[in-house]
């Protein structure tokens, strides 16, 4: 328990992981240009599809990871839609705000207020580029969490992350430094499954940090590597159900709705039940592939 009596983030993540039996994190990044037939490419269509996705998939996943950019692009209407969507989730669903924040202290304090207090996120993704002090306000709450970008899954990740710093790659230095950040138990790492060798090396460097692993599914990352190296083997994340691991899947699930044969549903009407069943089945499949390993 935290010093104020509220369960810590890692405790709540472990409980949710154990309850669902999976380390699946549902990515929520509805592209208006890629919605299923019948959903308008505006905030109304985005919200309707996102709601259908959450209703079908969120109960089967350990966490939900909304990418804020897909809602911020619609201005205040988009943010209001995201607030409504997250408010509809059961309270035990872990929410990771994919915001990639990281700025000077006073700005970071406002990030914490916006993401933790206003939006209600349990965790946030952050950039380490400005150093620990810049993200300290996002690390100081025992019941909240920050995932530090370490070795990301995008194609151009190595351009800077592979640069050598005193004989080791920058991603290795980030993992080493982040291991000592915060009060303990409030920081983890984002490491892509598209870099399995780096993933294994990072786990050796930081055996106790929770990991958020994107890159499986549409990006072709290694599922085996994620399950092998993803769970922490030491405190603070180790020794809990799932070992602090979350594996993010977005397009691998949404593709079940956008593939050929999907019927028009008119912003949630029509044959939305069929579409919801497709999404739920895709989520069950991924959840089974991402079990909580002993």
Secondary structure, 3 states (H helix, E strand, C coil): CCCCCCCCHHHHHHHHHHHHCECEEEEECCCHHHCCCCCCCCHHHHHHHHHHHHHHHHHHCCEEEEECHHHHCCCHHHHHHHHHHHHCCCCCCEEEEEEEECCCHHHHHHHHHHHHHHCCCCEEEECCCCCHHHHHHHCCCCCCEEEEEEECCCCCCHHHHCCEECCEEHHHHHHHHHCCCCCCCCEEEEECCCCHHHHHHHHHHCCCCCEEECCCHHHCCCHHHHHHHCCCCCCCCCCCHHHHEEEEECHHHHHHHHCCCCCCCCCCCCCHHHHHHHHHHHHHHHHHHCECCC
